[in-house]
């Protein structure tokens, strides 16, 4: 049945694409190509997916999206990932909530695969990942992607998105594709300010930015960017009495957007050294701070002392991210060879702190705030590339590219203050020990205090680690035109890691121009993703939900003895195959591309479900051995581990159209895009013979992989350009999503369409005013309903894990920009 749907969808899309093309072709067959069409996305020069300097989107053998600076500025978005969600249909970002560090670094995906299966580049150079790995029941569970929000939109000239497997060209992580953010390199300056809020009167955002490019003599350029954002809280949690714990209902959770503050400083530099050599450098620093909330603890709860919190407490978790990167390189021409040598280093540091909490085992004198520790991810990459063209007798010269890469990836976990993780001297809780007498020890079960701070337990010295690994790669690319109309490209890559071994992967792709207006393209590749340093080294003790009850959970490192006792093995790489086929149509003012793809991934790494007592005798014995006072599992109900566990198959298609209508008084640019994907878990193959497969990877996790992101996304926009005015209307369609959170029944949230209207007014040559209404019809996800019990009674009106768009509702913004 599913195959029938796939082929039917493919046939329908091709027919619709060609039908649209024929109509537009009839309208334009006697017209010359307009100026607008000459500058359409399909004619743009690209720097991604090829080593050739003059390749365009139209003749690329792989599908590539271009997002221009004008589209970025006119999106109304407040961050780079939010902008990509609006403008790139194959890109998804779920709005996580009540999910610790993920609330500041939300999971971003391409083609609905994992956040760590898309590679991010800056000016064509590899970007480091974030330190935080997702361990909540959200999209991206078990992975650590790249924090796109740390790259300010003000610094970006345009964005190239390669929607194809590209590990053979760029290395690990490029299974789903590659996002290349190209920084501004022009002279002149712009300063701007933007203010926005929701129609509910919350979520106020104030942003300012400046970009200035200056010439350095006659040979150099320096472009500088500063951006600052202060975003207020937006909360859609429903008031609750928390099962009668308080008299009057009130918001006890944060479901929406936490208050955040961010500042960025970035630079892009180049300087010519002679006629054929150039020194370049770029990079930046971004600091973000935010605060999220945990679950409410009533005053009568044994995790709370009423003398500290007589009304109970919702623990507050402070988060701070510091992110920096710098790249330095040298390009030159030696005979017929173009050489490029570079070094890129970067780091993401993420600190946690409890700002309003307590450690019940410290008694009524417990501190209420403390530092929990930090996660640090670092990466340093050395690259050298050499490209030349040789006449082998084909229509054009054949390009050959050789390269070598050496990379060091590091991960550190730093311990926090002792009170955040330790057991204090008060053993019995307030229910049997109202004065907090530390000499009282005759208590059992739920009357025993829980060690560590509520909301987020800090990292202990035993959890601290500072580890790195090195890898090197050798790669070869070639492109040649067999005839004027037939391009063939190939790539092969060898990589060796010091912790899990080596791999060889390759890619073949082609582009054939059937007529002046119609072309076909296709590719086949193998790929891989190295286990993340975060996945291999992260551990924590946290408080999560188990059948609606708060329970302590410990994450085991895959290579430590405790994981080995449960039968788990060290992590191995994920392996993939990627096949795609596409058509390209381009005539006059109209362009259309349709690409279908199949991506199979073996041995995907997952974060296991809760492993606890009562599953089998071996697991019971494991807990018996380690659950005594002061032992590793003291007070712990569940453990989880990162492990290679599943194989997946993904079928999808992308259809992208652009048409420019030229009228006497204005131009109108129409864009229509549609993305469909179908993810299936084809096999579960865990390494443990002790823990059952359905515990390692349960139905709820399966939904997160298969259906928690929209299988269908579409976007339709029209930009009206009239003298000093431009107006853009955009409809974004999000298909239905299905998930099951923390033991709740399977639930489907219906499809939604969001409408944005934005406008720009050029008052003078230098001054521009713009603004807009986002989510014009004030759409929200469906309410969770009875399937969400008991969480709907705690404030989760709209659900928990499946928000493909913001919970803000209708938003307004106004922006002023001055150029000089």
N, C-alpha and C positions, 0 to 999 in steps of 0.2 A: 504494500500500500504506500509505503514511504517512497519507494523508487518511482511509483507512478506519479506521485506528487512532484518529485524532483524533475522528472523529464517533462511533465506537463508545464511546470513553472518555467523551465528553460525554453520550451517551444513558444510559450506565450510571450515571454520577454523578448525573444529574438524577433518574433512577428511584430510586436508592438514597436520595437526599436526601428526595424526596417520600414514599418508603415509610417512612422513619424518622419524618418529620413526622406522617404519618397515625397511626402507632402512639402517638406521644407525645400527639397531639391527642386521641385517644380516651381516654387516661388522664386528661386535664386539662380536658375540655370543660365539666365542671360545677364546676370549682374556680375560686376567685378567684386572681388573680395573687399569688404569695407575696412576702414581703419580700425573699427571696433573688433572685427574678426581677426585682424592681424595680431591683435594683442590679447586674443582669447587664451584661455589656459592651455588649450591643446597645442598652441604654437610656442609655448614658453620653453626656453632652454632649461634643462635639468642638470643637477649635479649628483643625483642619487641613482643607484642601480646601473651605473655605467662608469667607465674610466675615460670615455670620450668627452671632449669639452664642448661639442656642438650638438649633442643629442637633444631632441625635443620630446615633449609628452606624446605627440602624435606618432612618432616613429620608434618609441620605446617598446621593447619586446615584453615589458611587464607593465601592469596598470599603475599609474601614478596620478595622485591628486595634487593640485597646487592651490594653496590658500594664500591670497594676496594680502598685502598690508592694508589695503582699503577694506577688504572683507573683515579682517581682524578688528580694525578700528570701529567698524559699523555693526559689530556683532552684539554690542551691549554687554558682553561677558566681563566678569571681574577677575578671571584668572585664565591662564593658558589652557588647562584641561577643560574648563567650562566652555571656552571658545571652540575648542576642537569638537566637543560634543554637539554644539550647534551647527557646525559647518562641515563636518566629515561624517557621513552616515555609517561608515564601517567602524567608527570610533565610539566606544561606550565608556561612561563613567557613572558608577552607581553612587548615590548619596548615602553613605553609611552614617549611622547614628548610634550613640551609646556604645562605641566600639574602640575606646581607648585612643591610641595613636592614629588609628585609621581615620578618625574624624578630622585630622589635620592633613593626612596624606591619603586621599581616597583612591581606590583601585581604578586604574584606567586600562582599557583593553582595546585590541584591534581584532576584528573578525570574531569577536566573542571567545577568544582563547584567553590564556592567562596573562595577567599584567607583566609577568617576567618572560613572556614569549614574544614580546615586541621590543625591538632595539631602538633606542633613542640616540640620535646624533646631534651635535651642535657644529655647524659649519663643516659637516661631513666627518667629524671626529666622535668617537665613542663617548657617551655620557655615562657617568656612574649611576648606580641604583641608590635607592633609599635604604636606610638602616632598618626600618620597621618592617617586620614580616607579619602578614595577616593571619591571625589565629581565631578570629571570631567567625560566626556562621554568616559570612557575607560573600558576595562575589569576589573572587580572587583569593579565597581561603587557601592558606598554605604557601603563598607566593609573596615576593617583594619586588615591586615594579620600580619605575623611575618617577621621581617627584617632579612632574611637569609644572606644578604651580610655583616652583622655585625659579622658573625662568620667566622674567617679566615680559608681558606682551609689548611694552613700549620698545624693547630692544630688538624685536623680531621684524625682519624685512618681509619674509614670506616663509611658508612651510611646505615641504615636499613629503608626501606620504606614499611610500612604496608598498602596495598591497600584494605582496608575493613573498614566498619563502626566499630568504636571502642569506642564510647562514654560510653558504659557500663563498659569498662575496664579503660578508662583514663579520662572520664568526658567531659565537654563541648568542642565543636569545632572539635571533632574527627569524623565528619560525613563522610567526603570523605576519611579519612585515617590518618595515623600518619607518620611523618618523624623523625627518631631518629638519631642524629649525635653523634657518639661515639668518644671521644677525645683520643689522643695518650697517652699511659702510659708506653712507653718503654724507656730504657736507651740509651745513645749515642746522638750525635748531628748532625744537618744538617744546612748548610747555603746555600742560593740560591739567584740568581738574574735573572730577566727576563725582556726582552725588546721586545716591539712589536709596529707595526703600520699598517695602512691600505695601500692598493695599491694606494690610492689617495694621500698618503703622510701626512694624518692627523691622528688624534686619537692616537697619540703616548702614550704608556704606559710604565712606568718604575716601577718595583716592586722588592722588596727585602723581604726576610724572613729568620727566624732562628727558629729552634726548638732544644731544648736540654733537655734530660732526665737524671736525676742523682739519684743514690741510696742514701737514707738517712739511714745510718747504714745498718743493715741486714734486716730491717723490713719495710722500707719506700721508697717512690718514689715521685719525684717531676718532672713534665714535664712542661717546659715553652715554650711559643711561642710568637714571635714578627713578625709582618707583616706590611709593608708599601707599599702604592700604590699611584702613581701620574699619573692620566689619563688625556690626553689632549682632547680638544674639537674635535668632529667629527660632521660636519654639512652637511646635504644633502638638505637643503632648496634651492629652485631655486631663482635666482635673480628676483626682482620685482620692479616696479615703484609705487606700492601700489595705483593703479587706477589713475596714473598720478600725485601723490603727490610729487614725486621727478623726476629729469630730467634723471638721469642715473640709470638703474637697478642695484640693489645690494641685498645681503642677508639681510633681515630685521627680519628674524625669526631664531630660533634654532630648526632644525628638525634633531634629531640624538642623540648625546651624549654630555652632558655638561662636562666641565672641573671639575674634582673631585680630592680630596686628602683624603686618608684614612690611619689611623694607628690603630693597634690593639695590645693588650697585654693580653695573656690568660695563665692560669695555671691549671694543673690537679695534685692533691695530694692524696696520700693514705699512711696510716701507720697502721701496724698490732699491736694490743693491745692484746697480748696473742695469743693462737693458734686459737681461734675461733671468734675473734673480730677485727674490722677494723674501723678506723676513716678515712673519706674521705672528700675532698673539691675540688671544681673546680669553674671556672668562668673567667670573663674577662671584659675588657673595650675596646670599639671601638669608635673612633671619625671620623666623615666624614664631609667634607665640599664640597659644590658645588654651581653652579650658573646656573639659567635658565632664559629664556627670556619670556616676555609677548608679546603682539601684538604692532606693531608700531603705534605711535600717530603722525600724520603729524603736521608740524609747524602751519598750519592753523586750527588745531582742537581746539575746545573750552576746551579740557582737558590739553592744553599745552600753555605756555607763550613763545613766540618766542624770547624774550630777554634772556631766560634761555637756550632754545634749538632751535636755528634758523633753524636747519635742521630736526626738529622733534626728537622723542626719541622712542627707543624700551626699555621699562623699564626692568631693570635687578633685579632679585630676588636672594638674597643670602640665602642659606640653610645650617644649621649646625645640625648634629645629634650626640648626645652623648648617648651611650648605655652601661650599665654595668649590670652585674649579678654576684651573688655569691651563691653557694650551699654548705652547710655543713651537713654531715650526719654521722651516726654511724650504723654499721652492727654488729650483734652478733648472736651466737647460744645459745639458752637456752633450754636444754633438746632436744626435737625433733623439736623445732621451730626455724626458721630463721627469725630474726627481723631486720627491717630497719627503722630507724627514720631519718627524714631530714627536713631542712628548706631551702627554695630557695627564694631569693629576687632579683628583677631586676627592671630596669627602662629604658625607652627610652624617651629622651628629644629632641624635635625638635624645633629649633629656626628659625624664618624667619626675613629677613631684606631687605629693599629696598636699593640697592647700587647705582642706577642711575634712579631717578624718580622725581616726584614733586606732590604737592597738589595744584591743580589749584585754590582752594578757598583761598589760602594764598597769591595769587597774584604773581607779578614778583619777590618777595623776598622769595618765598617758598624754604625751604631746599630741597636738592636733594638726601639725604640719611637719613635713620632712622631705628630704631629697631621696628619690627612689632609685636613682642610677641612670645610666645612659647606654644607648646602643650606637655604635660607630661603624659605618661602612666606608671603606676607602678603596680607591682604584688608581693605579698608575699604568699608563699604556705608552709603549714606545713603538713607533711605526716608521717604516721606510718603504716608499712605493716608487716604482720605475715604470714609465709608460713610453712606448715608441710605436711607430707605424712603419710597416715593411711592405713593399710591393711584392706580392706573391702571384701576380697575374690575374687577380680577381678584379671586379669592377672598380672598387676603391681599395686603397691600401688597407692592410690588415693591422689592427692594433694588438699589441701584446703588453700585458701589464704583469709585473712581478712584484711581490711584496713580502715583507716579514714583519712580525709583530711579537713583542714580548710584553706580558701583562702581569701585574701583581695585584691581587685582590685581597683585601684585609677586612676582618670583622673583629670588633672588640665589644665586650659587654662589661660595663663598669658597675661595681657594687654601690649601693646606696647607703643611707644612714642605717645604723643597726636597728632602730625602732621600727623601720618599715618592714623588716623580714623576721625579726627574732621573736622568741617566746620570752615574755617577761616573767616576773616572780609571782603573778597572781594566777593561780591555776583554776580556781572555781569562779564561775560567772555570777552576775548580779542576782539571777533567779534564786540561788541558794546561798549567796554570799553578798548581801546588800551593802556591807561596809567595805568590801574589797580587801578583806583580810588575807594577806599573802601566806599565812601559816595554815590556812584551810586547804586541805587536799582531798577530802573524802567526797568527791563528786565524780560522776561518770557521764558518758554520752554527751547529749546536747548541753549539759551544764558545765562542760569544760570550755574555757576560753579558747578562742582561735588565735594562733600567733600571726603576727604581721598586721599591717595596716589595712583597713577596709577600703574597698574600691580598687586599689592597686597595690599589691604587695611588692616591696622593693627587691632588688637583686642582692643576694647574699655574696660574700667573698667566695664561697664555693661555686657560685654560678659564674663568677667573673672569668673572662677569657680574653686573650689577645692572640688571634691566629691569622695566618695568611697563607696564600698559595700562589704559585707562579705557573705560568703557561707560556708556550711560544707557538707561533703559527707560521707556516709558509703557504703562500697562495699564488695562483696564476689565473689570469683572466685573458680572454681573447675575443675580439669581435671582428667580423668580416662581412662584406657584402658580396655574396656569390654572384649576384647580378645587380643591376641598378635598383631592383625592387625587393630583393631577398636578403635580409640580414640574418646572420647566425651568430650566436654568442655562446661561450662556454666558460665555466669557472670550476676550479678544483681547489680544495683547501685541506691542509693537514694541520691538526692541532694536537698538542701534547700537554697534559696537566699533571702536575706532580702528585696529585692526590687520587686520581681515578684512571689515569692512562691516556691513550691517544685515540684519535678518530680521523677518518678521511671522508669527506663529503664532496658532492659535485652538483653542478647545475648546467642544464642545456636550455637555451631559449631561442626563439626565432620570431621574426616579423616579416610578413610578406604583403607587399602592396599589390592587390589584385587589379585595382584601377587607380586613377588619380585620387579618387575619393573614398575608396574602400580598401581596408586591409584586415588581415587576420594575424593573430599572434598567439604564442603559447610557450609554456615552459614546463620543465620537469626537474625536480631537485630533491636531494636528500639534505637533511639538516639535523641539528642536535641542539640541546641546551644543557650546559654544565650545571650540576647541582649548585644552588645558590649558597654562598658563604653563610647567609642568614639561616637558611634551612639546615645546614650542617652543624651550626654552632650555637644556635639560639636555645635558651632554656628560661623558664620562669615558673613562679608559683602565682596563680591568679585565682580569683573567685568568679565562677561562672554559674550558669543556670543548668540544673539537672532536673528535668520534669517539674519545672516551676519553683524549685527550691535552690537557694544559694549553696554552692558546694565548692570546695577547694580543688583546684586542678594543677597538676605539675606537668610541664612539657619536658620530655626526656630528649637529650641529644642522641641522634641516631647511632653515634659511635661510642657511647658510654656503656658501662657494664649493665646498668639497669635495663636499657633497651635490648641488649644482647640476651638478658635473661628471659625476655618476652619473645625472643626469636627473631628480632629485627636485625637486618644487615646494614652495612654502610650504604650511603646513597650512591647511585649510579646516574649517568647522564640520561636525558630523555632523547629519543631518536624519532625522526619524522621523515615523511615523504610528502611532497607537495606537487600537485599537477594542476595546471590552469590552462584555459583556452579562452581567447577573447576576439572580438571584432571591433574595428574602429571605422567610424564613418565621419567624414569631414568635408563639408561643401559650403562655400559662401560664408554665411554668418552662423552656421549650425555645425555642431559636433556632437557625436554620440559614441559611447563605448559601452560594451557589454562583456563582462568577464565572468566565467564560472570556474570554480576551483574545488579541489578535494584535498584535504589535509589529514593525514593519518599520523598519530603520535603514539609511540609505545613508551611504557614505563614512566608515565607522568608522575611527578612527585605530589603527594597530597599530605595534608595535616590530618592525622587519623581522628576518628571519633573517640568518645570517652571510653577508656578501658577501666573497668571497675570490678569489684567483687560480684560474685553471683553468676558470672559467665561460664566458668568451668573451674575445676579443681586446681589446675596449674596456675591460673591467674589469682585464685584465692591464696595459694601458697606464696606467691610473689608478694602480695600485700602483707601477709602474715610476717614475712621476713624483714620488712622495711618500715613498719608502721608504729614502732615503739616511740616513746617520748624522746625527742631529739634526733630521731632517725630521719632519713630522706623523705619518707611519706607520712610523717607525723601530722595527723589531722587532715590528711589528703583522702578524698573520695575517688578521684579520677586521675588517670595519666593519659597523655597523648604523645605522639611522636611523628616526625616527618619520615615518610617512606615512599619508595617507588611502588605504585599500587595499581594504576589503571592504564588501559589503552583507550584512545578515543578516535572517532572518525568525524570529520567536519566537511559537510558539503555546503557550498554557498554560491551566491552570485552578486555582482555589483553592476549596476546600470547607471551611467552618468551622462547627462545631456546639458548642453548649453546653446542658447540661441540669442542672437542680438537683433532686435528689431529697430530699424532706423526710420524715425519719423521726421517731419520737417522741424518740429520744435524740440524734440528730445529723442534720446536713445533709451530703449528698454532692454535689459539683459535678463533673460529667463534661465533658471537653472532647475533641473529636475534630477533627483538621484534616488535610487532605491537599493537597499541592501537586504539580502536574505541569507540566513545561515541556519544549519541544522546540525547541532552537536549531539553525538551519541557516545555513551560509554560502552565500548564493544567488549571489554574484558576486564576483570578484576584479578590481579595476580600478585598478591602481597607476598613478602618474603617470610612472614611468621607462620609457623605451624601451630602456634599456641593460641594466637588471637584470631578469631574467625573473621572472614572477609567482610561480613556484613557489620562488624564492629569497626573495622579499619575504615571502611567506606560504606556509609549507610545511605538510605534513600534520600535523606535531607541533603547530603553532600552531592548526590547524583543530580538533584534538581539544580544545585548551584552551578554545576558544570553545564548541564543540558538546557535548562529553561529559565534560569533566573535573570538572564539578559534577553532583551527583545530579539526574537528570531527575525522580525521584520522591522526595518527602519526606512523611512522615506523623508525626503525634504523637497519642498517646492518653493521657489523664491522668485521674486521679480524686483529688479532695481530700476527705478525711473530716474534718469539723469536729465535735468532741465536747467540750463544756465547755471545759476548759483545754488540750485536746489538739487538734492537727491533724496529719494525715498525708497526704502526697501521693505517689502512685506515677505515674511517667511512663515511657512507652515512646516512643522516637524512632527512626524508621525512615529509614535513608539508602539510597537506591537505588544501583545499581552506577555506577561511574565508569570512564572509559576515557581513556588518554593515552599519549603516546610521548615520553620525555624524552631530550633530547640525543642523538638518533640511535638510540635503542633501538627495538625493534619495538613495534608497537601492543599494549597490554596492558589487560585489563579486570579491575578489582577488584570482587568480588562485593558484593551488598547486605548491610547489617548492621543489626541492631536493638540499641539500647542502652537499658538500664533504669536509672532513677534512683529511689531511695526517700529521701524527706526527711521530717522530723518537727519539730514545734515543741511545746514544753511551757511554758505560762504558769505559772511557779512562784508568783509573786505578781503584784500589779497592775502592778509595775514591772519585774520580772525575768523574762526569757524565755531558755530554753535550746533550741537547735535543732541539728540535725546530719543527716547523711545518708551514703548510699553511692551514689556516682555510677558508672555503668557496672558495675552489679552483677554481670553475668556475665563481666566482664573481656574484652570484645571488642577485637580489633585488626583492622586491615585485613588482607586476604589478603597472604601473602608474595609478593614480586615474581617469584621463580623465575628460570628460565633467560632469560626475556625481559629481565631487568634487567642481564645481563652487559654490561660488566665492573663495573658499580656495585655489584652484590650482593657482589662479592668485596672491595669497599672498605668495606662497612658498611651499605649501604642495603637492609636486609632487607625492608622493607615498601613500597619505592618512594620516589618523590621529590616528585612534584608534586600528587598527588591524595589528600589527607587531609581529607575533609569533617568529621572529628571528631578529637579529640586522640589522640595516641599514648600517653597516660598509662596506659591500662588502667583497672583498678578504682581508685577514689579514695575516701577517707574525709575527712569534715570535721566539726568541732564548733564551734559558735558560741554566744556568750553576749551578750545584749543587755540594757541597762538604760535604762529610760525615766524621765524626770522632767519 
